Amino acid sequence: MVDASGLSEYDFTAFFAEIAALRATHASEGSRLVLLDQLELWGHELRSTL
């Protein structure tokens, strides 16, 4: 996964957008939101190392 450089089929913009969409879809499901929080955090941590 990379920023929009064309080197990956999936970039951070798409990753974070998908998390946001899933967060809206599952807004009333706390256990899923916790998982989405962790995935989002992982994405930000990964992005900061690249």
PDBQT receptor file of N, H, CA, C and O in Angstrom, charges set to zero:
ATOM      1  N   MET A   1       0.852  -1.162   0.000  1.00  0.00    +0.000 N 
ATOM      2  CA  MET A   1       0.000   0.000   0.000  1.00  0.00    +0.000 C 
ATOM      3  C   MET A   1       0.905   1.234   0.000  1.00  0.00    +0.000 C 
ATOM      4  O   MET A   1       1.872   1.308   0.757  1.00  0.00    +0.000 OA
ATOM      5  N   VAL A   2       0.584   2.172  -0.836  1.00  0.00    +0.000 N 
ATOM      6  H   VAL A   2      -0.202   2.112  -1.451  1.00  0.00    +0.000 HD
ATOM      7  CA  VAL A   2       1.356   3.413  -0.939  1.00  0.00    +0.000 C 
ATOM      8  C   VAL A   2       0.401   4.570  -1.169  1.00  0.00    +0.000 C 
ATOM      9  O   VAL A   2      -0.796   4.376  -1.382  1.00  0.00    +0.000 OA
ATOM     10  N   ASP A   3       0.955   5.784  -1.122  1.00  0.00    +0.000 N 
ATOM     11  H   ASP A   3       1.927   5.941  -0.949  1.00  0.00    +0.000 HD
ATOM     12  CA  ASP A   3       0.153   6.939  -1.526  1.00  0.00    +0.000 C 
ATOM     13  C   ASP A   3      -0.045   6.857  -3.032  1.00  0.00    +0.000 C 
ATOM     14  O   ASP A   3       0.548   6.000  -3.687  1.00  0.00    +0.000 OA
ATOM     15  N   ALA A   4      -0.842   7.706  -3.570  1.00  0.00    +0.000 N 
ATOM     16  H   ALA A   4      -1.324   8.402  -3.038  1.00  0.00    +0.000 HD
ATOM     17  CA  ALA A   4      -1.232   7.646  -4.979  1.00  0.00    +0.000 C 
ATOM     18  C   ALA A   4      -0.043   7.806  -5.924  1.00  0.00    +0.000 C 
ATOM     19  O   ALA A   4       0.107   8.838  -6.578  1.00  0.00    +0.000 OA
ATOM     20  N   SER A   5       0.796   6.777  -5.989  1.00  0.00    +0.000 N 
ATOM     21  H   SER A   5       0.674   5.939  -5.458  1.00  0.00    +0.000 HD
ATOM     22  CA  SER A   5       1.965   6.829  -6.852  1.00  0.00    +0.000 C 
ATOM     23  C   SER A   5       1.827   5.905  -8.056  1.00  0.00    +0.000 C 
ATOM     24  O   SER A   5       2.652   5.934  -8.969  1.00  0.00    +0.000 OA
ATOM     25  N   GLY A   6       0.776   5.085  -8.050  1.00  0.00    +0.000 N 
ATOM     26  H   GLY A   6       0.106   5.062  -7.308  1.00  0.00    +0.000 HD
ATOM     27  CA  GLY A   6       0.593   4.142  -9.139  1.00  0.00    +0.000 C 
ATOM     28  C   GLY A   6       1.354   2.848  -8.937  1.00  0.00    +0.000 C 
ATOM     29  O   GLY A   6       1.320   1.977  -9.806  1.00  0.00    +0.000 OA
ATOM     30  N   LEU A   7       2.039   2.696  -7.813  1.00  0.00    +0.000 N 
ATOM     31  H   LEU A   7       2.066   3.403  -7.106  1.00  0.00    +0.000 HD
ATOM     32  CA  LEU A   7       2.836   1.498  -7.567  1.00  0.00    +0.000 C 
ATOM     33  C   LEU A   7       2.048   0.401  -6.858  1.00  0.00    +0.000 C 
ATOM     34  O   LEU A   7       2.570  -0.693  -6.644  1.00  0.00    +0.000 OA
ATOM     35  N   SER A   8       0.837   0.673  -6.502  1.00  0.00    +0.000 N 
ATOM     36  H   SER A   8       0.413   1.562  -6.675  1.00  0.00    +0.000 HD
ATOM     37  CA  SER A   8       0.028  -0.292  -5.768  1.00  0.00    +0.000 C 
ATOM     38  C   SER A   8      -1.411  -0.218  -6.269  1.00  0.00    +0.000 C 
ATOM     39  O   SER A   8      -1.882   0.839  -6.687  1.00  0.00    +0.000 OA
ATOM     40  N   GLU A   9      -2.092  -1.339  -6.222  1.00  0.00    +0.000 N 
ATOM     41  H   GLU A   9      -1.709  -2.198  -5.883  1.00  0.00    +0.000 HD
ATOM     42  CA  GLU A   9      -3.499  -1.347  -6.610  1.00  0.00    +0.000 C 
ATOM     43  C   GLU A   9      -4.368  -0.694  -5.540  1.00  0.00    +0.000 C 
ATOM     44  O   GLU A   9      -5.491  -0.279  -5.824  1.00  0.00    +0.000 OA
ATOM     45  N   TYR A  10      -3.864  -0.602  -4.330  1.00  0.00    +0.000 N 
ATOM     46  H   TYR A  10      -2.951  -0.940  -4.100  1.00  0.00    +0.000 HD
ATOM     47  CA  TYR A  10      -4.637  -0.090  -3.196  1.00  0.00    +0.000 C 
ATOM     48  C   TYR A  10      -3.800   0.958  -2.501  1.00  0.00    +0.000 C 
ATOM     49  O   TYR A  10      -2.687   0.670  -2.063  1.00  0.00    +0.000 OA
ATOM     50  N   ASP A  11      -4.318   2.177  -2.391  1.00  0.00    +0.000 N 
ATOM     51  H   ASP A  11      -5.223   2.411  -2.746  1.00  0.00    +0.000 HD
ATOM     52  CA  ASP A  11      -3.535   3.240  -1.771  1.00  0.00    +0.000 C 
ATOM     53  C   ASP A  11      -4.184   3.681  -0.455  1.00  0.00    +0.000 C 
ATOM     54  O   ASP A  11      -5.290   3.259  -0.121  1.00  0.00    +0.000 OA
ATOM     55  N   PHE A  12      -3.480   4.530   0.275  1.00  0.00    +0.000 N 
ATOM     56  H   PHE A  12      -2.581   4.873   0.004  1.00  0.00    +0.000 HD
ATOM     57  CA  PHE A  12      -3.963   4.965   1.577  1.00  0.00    +0.000 C 
ATOM     58  C   PHE A  12      -5.274   5.737   1.480  1.00  0.00    +0.000 C 
ATOM     59  O   PHE A  12      -6.120   5.630   2.368  1.00  0.00    +0.000 OA
ATOM     60  N   THR A  13      -5.452   6.500   0.432  1.00  0.00    +0.000 N 
ATOM     61  H   THR A  13      -4.765   6.587  -0.289  1.00  0.00    +0.000 HD
ATOM     62  CA  THR A  13      -6.695   7.251   0.260  1.00  0.00    +0.000 C 
ATOM     63  C   THR A  13      -7.878   6.290   0.197  1.00  0.00    +0.000 C 
ATOM     64  O   THR A  13      -8.888   6.500   0.868  1.00  0.00    +0.000 OA
ATOM     65  N   ALA A  14      -7.756   5.249  -0.598  1.00  0.00    +0.000 N 
ATOM     66  H   ALA A  14      -6.935   5.078  -1.143  1.00  0.00    +0.000 HD
ATOM     67  CA  ALA A  14      -8.822   4.252  -0.708  1.00  0.00    +0.000 C 
ATOM     68  C   ALA A  14      -9.007   3.501   0.607  1.00  0.00    +0.000 C 
ATOM     69  O   ALA A  14     -10.136   3.227   1.013  1.00  0.00    +0.000 OA
ATOM     70  N   PHE A  15      -7.910   3.169   1.269  1.00  0.00    +0.000 N 
ATOM     71  H   PHE A  15      -6.992   3.391   0.939  1.00  0.00    +0.000 HD
ATOM     72  CA  PHE A  15      -7.958   2.448   2.540  1.00  0.00    +0.000 C 
ATOM     73  C   PHE A  15      -8.740   3.245   3.589  1.00  0.00    +0.000 C 
ATOM     74  O   PHE A  15      -9.647   2.716   4.232  1.00  0.00    +0.000 OA
ATOM     75  N   PHE A  16      -8.379   4.520   3.753  1.00  0.00    +0.000 N 
ATOM     76  H   PHE A  16      -7.642   4.949   3.231  1.00  0.00    +0.000 HD
ATOM     77  CA  PHE A  16      -9.054   5.343   4.758  1.00  0.00    +0.000 C 
ATOM     78  C   PHE A  16     -10.504   5.639   4.366  1.00  0.00    +0.000 C 
ATOM     79  O   PHE A  16     -11.366   5.757   5.237  1.00  0.00    +0.000 OA
ATOM     80  N   ALA A  17     -10.777   5.759   3.082  1.00  0.00    +0.000 N 
ATOM     81  H   ALA A  17     -10.076   5.663   2.375  1.00  0.00    +0.000 HD
ATOM     82  CA  ALA A  17     -12.156   5.974   2.624  1.00  0.00    +0.000 C 
ATOM     83  C   ALA A  17     -13.015   4.747   2.909  1.00  0.00    +0.000 C 
ATOM     84  O   ALA A  17     -14.173   4.873   3.307  1.00  0.00    +0.000 OA
ATOM     85  N   GLU A  18     -12.451   3.569   2.705  1.00  0.00    +0.000 N 
ATOM     86  H   GLU A  18     -11.510   3.467   2.381  1.00  0.00    +0.000 HD
ATOM     87  CA  GLU A  18     -13.196   2.346   2.977  1.00  0.00    +0.000 C 
ATOM     88  C   GLU A  18     -13.477   2.203   4.473  1.00  0.00    +0.000 C 
ATOM     89  O   GLU A  18     -14.567   1.785   4.861  1.00  0.00    +0.000 OA
ATOM     90  N   ILE A  19     -12.508   2.546   5.304  1.00  0.00    +0.000 N 
ATOM     91  H   ILE A  19     -11.622   2.886   4.989  1.00  0.00    +0.000 HD
ATOM     92  CA  ILE A  19     -12.728   2.514   6.747  1.00  0.00    +0.000 C 
ATOM     93  C   ILE A  19     -13.840   3.486   7.135  1.00  0.00    +0.000 C 
ATOM     94  O   ILE A  19     -14.698   3.145   7.950  1.00  0.00    +0.000 OA
ATOM     95  N   ALA A  20     -13.839   4.677   6.570  1.00  0.00    +0.000 N 
ATOM     96  H   ALA A  20     -13.142   4.954   5.908  1.00  0.00    +0.000 HD
ATOM     97  CA  ALA A  20     -14.879   5.662   6.865  1.00  0.00    +0.000 C 
ATOM     98  C   ALA A  20     -16.257   5.140   6.452  1.00  0.00    +0.000 C 
ATOM     99  O   ALA A  20     -17.232   5.317   7.183  1.00  0.00    +0.000 OA
ATOM    100  N   ALA A  21     -16.340   4.511   5.308  1.00  0.00    +0.000 N 
ATOM    101  H   ALA A  21     -15.548   4.368   4.714  1.00  0.00    +0.000 HD
ATOM    102  CA  ALA A  21     -17.613   3.958   4.843  1.00  0.00    +0.000 C 
ATOM    103  C   ALA A  21     -18.086   2.832   5.758  1.00  0.00    +0.000 C 
ATOM    104  O   ALA A  21     -19.267   2.752   6.098  1.00  0.00    +0.000 OA
ATOM    105  N   LEU A  22     -17.163   1.971   6.152  1.00  0.00    +0.000 N 
ATOM    106  H   LEU A  22     -16.203   2.036   5.877  1.00  0.00    +0.000 HD
ATOM    107  CA  LEU A  22     -17.520   0.888   7.063  1.00  0.00    +0.000 C 
ATOM    108  C   LEU A  22     -17.937   1.420   8.426  1.00  0.00    +0.000 C 
ATOM    109  O   LEU A  22     -18.846   0.885   9.061  1.00  0.00    +0.000 OA
ATOM    110  N   ARG A  23     -17.265   2.478   8.870  1.00  0.00    +0.000 N 
ATOM    111  H   ARG A  23     -16.527   2.912   8.355  1.00  0.00    +0.000 HD
ATOM    112  CA  ARG A  23     -17.614   3.094  10.154  1.00  0.00    +0.000 C 
ATOM    113  C   ARG A  23     -19.059   3.622  10.112  1.00  0.00    +0.000 C 
ATOM    114  O   ARG A  23     -19.797   3.475  11.086  1.00  0.00    +0.000 OA
ATOM    115  N   ALA A  24     -19.459   4.228   9.000  1.00  0.00    +0.000 N 
ATOM    116  H   ALA A  24     -18.859   4.347   8.209  1.00  0.00    +0.000 HD
ATOM    117  CA  ALA A  24     -20.825   4.734   8.855  1.00  0.00    +0.000 C 
ATOM    118  C   ALA A  24     -21.834   3.581   8.785  1.00  0.00    +0.000 C 
ATOM    119  O   ALA A  24     -22.917   3.663   9.364  1.00  0.00    +0.000 OA
ATOM    120  N   THR A  25     -21.476   2.526   8.084  1.00  0.00    +0.000 N 
ATOM    121  H   THR A  25     -20.596   2.460   7.613  1.00  0.00    +0.000 HD
ATOM    122  CA  THR A  25     -22.363   1.373   7.942  1.00  0.00    +0.000 C 
ATOM    123  C   THR A  25     -22.601   0.677   9.275  1.00  0.00    +0.000 C 
ATOM    124  O   THR A  25     -23.707   0.207   9.545  1.00  0.00    +0.000 OA
ATOM    125  N   HIS A  26     -21.572   0.610  10.100  1.00  0.00    +0.000 N 
ATOM    126  H   HIS A  26     -20.675   0.991   9.880  1.00  0.00    +0.000 HD
ATOM    127  CA  HIS A  26     -21.640  -0.145  11.352  1.00  0.00    +0.000 C 
ATOM    128  C   HIS A  26     -21.593   0.765  12.582  1.00  0.00    +0.000 C 
ATOM    129  O   HIS A  26     -21.053   0.387  13.622  1.00  0.00    +0.000 OA
ATOM    130  N   ALA A  27     -22.158   1.955  12.456  1.00  0.00    +0.000 N 
ATOM    131  H   ALA A  27     -22.597   2.262  11.612  1.00  0.00    +0.000 HD
ATOM    132  CA  ALA A  27     -22.079   2.968  13.518  1.00  0.00    +0.000 C 
ATOM    133  C   ALA A  27     -22.638   2.498  14.856  1.00  0.00    +0.000 C 
ATOM    134  O   ALA A  27     -22.215   2.982  15.906  1.00  0.00    +0.000 OA
ATOM    135  N   SER A  28     -23.566   1.576  14.832  1.00  0.00    +0.000 N 
ATOM    136  H   SER A  28     -23.909   1.183  13.979  1.00  0.00    +0.000 HD
ATOM    137  CA  SER A  28     -24.175   1.127  16.087  1.00  0.00    +0.000 C 
ATOM    138  C   SER A  28     -23.550  -0.158  16.636  1.00  0.00    +0.000 C 
ATOM    139  O   SER A  28     -24.036  -0.716  17.620  1.00  0.00    +0.000 OA
ATOM    140  N   GLU A  29     -22.473  -0.626  15.999  1.00  0.00    +0.000 N 
ATOM    141  H   GLU A  29     -22.078  -0.173  15.199  1.00  0.00    +0.000 HD
ATOM    142  CA  GLU A  29     -21.849  -1.887  16.401  1.00  0.00    +0.000 C 
ATOM    143  C   GLU A  29     -20.475  -1.613  16.996  1.00  0.00    +0.000 C 
ATOM    144  O   GLU A  29     -19.470  -1.586  16.285  1.00  0.00    +0.000 OA
ATOM    145  N   GLY A  30     -20.446  -1.414  18.297  1.00  0.00    +0.000 N 
ATOM    146  H   GLY A  30     -21.263  -1.436  18.874  1.00  0.00    +0.000 HD
ATOM    147  CA  GLY A  30     -19.232  -1.024  18.993  1.00  0.00    +0.000 C 
ATOM    148  C   GLY A  30     -18.039  -1.918  18.742  1.00  0.00    +0.000 C 
ATOM    149  O   GLY A  30     -16.926  -1.419  18.578  1.00  0.00    +0.000 OA
ATOM    150  N   SER A  31     -18.237  -3.230  18.707  1.00  0.00    +0.000 N 
ATOM    151  H   SER A  31     -19.141  -3.635  18.841  1.00  0.00    +0.000 HD
ATOM    152  CA  SER A  31     -17.098  -4.134  18.518  1.00  0.00    +0.000 C 
ATOM    153  C   SER A  31     -16.472  -3.967  17.135  1.00  0.00    +0.000 C 
ATOM    154  O   SER A  31     -15.260  -4.112  16.980  1.00  0.00    +0.000 OA
ATOM    155  N   ARG A  32     -17.282  -3.667  16.147  1.00  0.00    +0.000 N 
ATOM    156  H   ARG A  32     -18.267  -3.549  16.273  1.00  0.00    +0.000 HD
ATOM    157  CA  ARG A  32     -16.741  -3.437  14.803  1.00  0.00    +0.000 C 
ATOM    158  C   ARG A  32     -16.017  -2.092  14.735  1.00  0.00    +0.000 C 
ATOM    159  O   ARG A  32     -15.002  -1.958  14.050  1.00  0.00    +0.000 OA
ATOM    160  N   LEU A  33     -16.542  -1.108  15.442  1.00  0.00    +0.000 N 
ATOM    161  H   LEU A  33     -17.366  -1.217  15.998  1.00  0.00    +0.000 HD
ATOM    162  CA  LEU A  33     -15.891   0.200  15.448  1.00  0.00    +0.000 C 
ATOM    163  C   LEU A  33     -14.513   0.121  16.104  1.00  0.00    +0.000 C 
ATOM    164  O   LEU A  33     -13.579   0.798  15.674  1.00  0.00    +0.000 OA
ATOM    165  N   VAL A  34     -14.389  -0.696  17.132  1.00  0.00    +0.000 N 
ATOM    166  H   VAL A  34     -15.147  -1.246  17.481  1.00  0.00    +0.000 HD
ATOM    167  CA  VAL A  34     -13.084  -0.883  17.779  1.00  0.00    +0.000 C 
ATOM    168  C   VAL A  34     -12.087  -1.458  16.774  1.00  0.00    +0.000 C 
ATOM    169  O   VAL A  34     -10.946  -1.004  16.698  1.00  0.00    +0.000 OA
ATOM    170  N   LEU A  35     -12.515  -2.445  16.013  1.00  0.00    +0.000 N 
ATOM    171  H   LEU A  35     -13.443  -2.814  16.075  1.00  0.00    +0.000 HD
ATOM    172  CA  LEU A  35     -11.645  -3.035  14.999  1.00  0.00    +0.000 C 
ATOM    173  C   LEU A  35     -11.284  -2.008  13.928  1.00  0.00    +0.000 C 
ATOM    174  O   LEU A  35     -10.133  -1.937  13.499  1.00  0.00    +0.000 OA
ATOM    175  N   LEU A  36     -12.251  -1.222  13.501  1.00  0.00    +0.000 N 
ATOM    176  H   LEU A  36     -13.186  -1.279  13.850  1.00  0.00    +0.000 HD
ATOM    177  CA  LEU A  36     -11.981  -0.185  12.499  1.00  0.00    +0.000 C 
ATOM    178  C   LEU A  36     -11.019   0.867  13.042  1.00  0.00    +0.000 C 
ATOM    179  O   LEU A  36     -10.167   1.368  12.307  1.00  0.00    +0.000 OA
ATOM    180  N   ASP A  37     -11.151   1.204  14.323  1.00  0.00    +0.000 N 
ATOM    181  H   ASP A  37     -11.842   0.798  14.920  1.00  0.00    +0.000 HD
ATOM    182  CA  ASP A  37     -10.197   2.135  14.952  1.00  0.00    +0.000 C 
ATOM    183  C   ASP A  37      -8.780   1.586  14.875  1.00  0.00    +0.000 C 
ATOM    184  O   ASP A  37      -7.837   2.307  14.549  1.00  0.00    +0.000 OA
ATOM    185  N   GLN A  38      -8.644   0.299  15.179  1.00  0.00    +0.000 N 
ATOM    186  H   GLN A  38      -9.410  -0.287  15.443  1.00  0.00    +0.000 HD
ATOM    187  CA  GLN A  38      -7.319  -0.324  15.159  1.00  0.00    +0.000 C 
ATOM    188  C   GLN A  38      -6.748  -0.388  13.738  1.00  0.00    +0.000 C 
ATOM    189  O   GLN A  38      -5.556  -0.156  13.533  1.00  0.00    +0.000 OA
ATOM    190  N   LEU A  39      -7.593  -0.701  12.771  1.00  0.00    +0.000 N 
ATOM    191  H   LEU A  39      -8.561  -0.889  12.938  1.00  0.00    +0.000 HD
ATOM    192  CA  LEU A  39      -7.137  -0.730  11.379  1.00  0.00    +0.000 C 
ATOM    193  C   LEU A  39      -6.716   0.653  10.901  1.00  0.00    +0.000 C 
ATOM    194  O   LEU A  39      -5.723   0.798  10.188  1.00  0.00    +0.000 OA
ATOM    195  N   GLU A  40      -7.476   1.663  11.299  1.00  0.00    +0.000 N 
ATOM    196  H   GLU A  40      -8.282   1.546  11.878  1.00  0.00    +0.000 HD
ATOM    197  CA  GLU A  40      -7.124   3.024  10.909  1.00  0.00    +0.000 C 
ATOM    198  C   GLU A  40      -5.792   3.440  11.541  1.00  0.00    +0.000 C 
ATOM    199  O   GLU A  40      -4.944   4.039  10.880  1.00  0.00    +0.000 OA
ATOM    200  N   LEU A  41      -5.621   3.121  12.804  1.00  0.00    +0.000 N 
ATOM    201  H   LEU A  41      -6.310   2.634  13.341  1.00  0.00    +0.000 HD
ATOM    202  CA  LEU A  41      -4.367   3.426  13.485  1.00  0.00    +0.000 C 
ATOM    203  C   LEU A  41      -3.197   2.725  12.802  1.00  0.00    +0.000 C 
ATOM    204  O   LEU A  41      -2.146   3.328  12.584  1.00  0.00    +0.000 OA
ATOM    205  N   TRP A  42      -3.382   1.448  12.465  1.00  0.00    +0.000 N 
ATOM    206  H   TRP A  42      -4.236   0.958  12.642  1.00  0.00    +0.000 HD
ATOM    207  CA  TRP A  42      -2.341   0.694  11.767  1.00  0.00    +0.000 C 
ATOM    208  C   TRP A  42      -2.003   1.365  10.431  1.00  0.00    +0.000 C 
ATOM    209  O   TRP A  42      -0.832   1.469  10.068  1.00  0.00    +0.000 OA
ATOM    210  N   GLY A  43      -3.017   1.812   9.708  1.00  0.00    +0.000 N 
ATOM    211  H   GLY A  43      -3.969   1.727  10.003  1.00  0.00    +0.000 HD
ATOM    212  CA  GLY A  43      -2.775   2.484   8.433  1.00  0.00    +0.000 C 
ATOM    213  C   GLY A  43      -1.957   3.753   8.598  1.00  0.00    +0.000 C 
ATOM    214  O   GLY A  43      -1.054   4.021   7.805  1.00  0.00    +0.000 OA
ATOM    215  N   HIS A  44      -2.271   4.540   9.631  1.00  0.00    +0.000 N 
ATOM    216  H   HIS A  44      -3.005   4.322  10.275  1.00  0.00    +0.000 HD
ATOM    217  CA  HIS A  44      -1.504   5.764   9.870  1.00  0.00    +0.000 C 
ATOM    218  C   HIS A  44      -0.075   5.441  10.282  1.00  0.00    +0.000 C 
ATOM    219  O   HIS A  44       0.861   6.118   9.855  1.00  0.00    +0.000 OA
ATOM    220  N   GLU A  45       0.100   4.422  11.100  1.00  0.00    +0.000 N 
ATOM    221  H   GLU A  45      -0.660   3.873  11.447  1.00  0.00    +0.000 HD
ATOM    222  CA  GLU A  45       1.449   4.017  11.511  1.00  0.00    +0.000 C 
ATOM    223  C   GLU A  45       2.255   3.519  10.316  1.00  0.00    +0.000 C 
ATOM    224  O   GLU A  45       3.424   3.870  10.155  1.00  0.00    +0.000 OA
ATOM    225  N   LEU A  46       1.622   2.698   9.482  1.00  0.00    +0.000 N 
ATOM    226  H   LEU A  46       0.672   2.413   9.613  1.00  0.00    +0.000 HD
ATOM    227  CA  LEU A  46       2.304   2.196   8.278  1.00  0.00    +0.000 C 
ATOM    228  C   LEU A  46       2.687   3.342   7.352  1.00  0.00    +0.000 C 
ATOM    229  O   LEU A  46       3.804   3.391   6.837  1.00  0.00    +0.000 OA
ATOM    230  N   ARG A  47       1.749   4.264   7.147  1.00  0.00    +0.000 N 
ATOM    231  H   ARG A  47       0.842   4.225   7.565  1.00  0.00    +0.000 HD
ATOM    232  CA  ARG A  47       2.006   5.410   6.264  1.00  0.00    +0.000 C 
ATOM    233  C   ARG A  47       3.190   6.235   6.759  1.00  0.00    +0.000 C 
ATOM    234  O   ARG A  47       3.979   6.738   5.960  1.00  0.00    +0.000 OA
ATOM    235  N   SER A  48       3.310   6.369   8.068  1.00  0.00    +0.000 N 
ATOM    236  H   SER A  48       2.669   5.960   8.718  1.00  0.00    +0.000 HD
ATOM    237  CA  SER A  48       4.386   7.208   8.625  1.00  0.00    +0.000 C 
ATOM    238  C   SER A  48       5.763   6.551   8.470  1.00  0.00    +0.000 C 
ATOM    239  O   SER A  48       6.783   7.231   8.586  1.00  0.00    +0.000 OA
ATOM    240  N   THR A  49       5.807   5.262   8.213  1.00  0.00    +0.000 N 
ATOM    241  H   THR A  49       4.979   4.709   8.119  1.00  0.00    +0.000 HD
ATOM    242  CA  THR A  49       7.094   4.578   8.051  1.00  0.00    +0.000 C 
ATOM    243  C   THR A  49       7.542   4.499   6.601  1.00  0.00    +0.000 C 
ATOM    244  O   THR A  49       8.670   4.092   6.325  1.00  0.00    +0.000 OA
ATOM    245  N   LEU A  50       6.681   4.881   5.676  1.00  0.00    +0.000 N 
ATOM    246  H   LEU A  50       5.764   5.212   5.901  1.00  0.00    +0.000 HD
ATOM    247  CA  LEU A  50       7.024   4.789   4.254  1.00  0.00    +0.000 C 
ATOM    248  C   LEU A  50       7.550   6.101   3.703  1.00  0.00    +0.000 C 
ATOM    249  O   LEU A  50       7.882   6.186   2.521  1.00  0.00    +0.000 OA
TER     250      LEU A  50
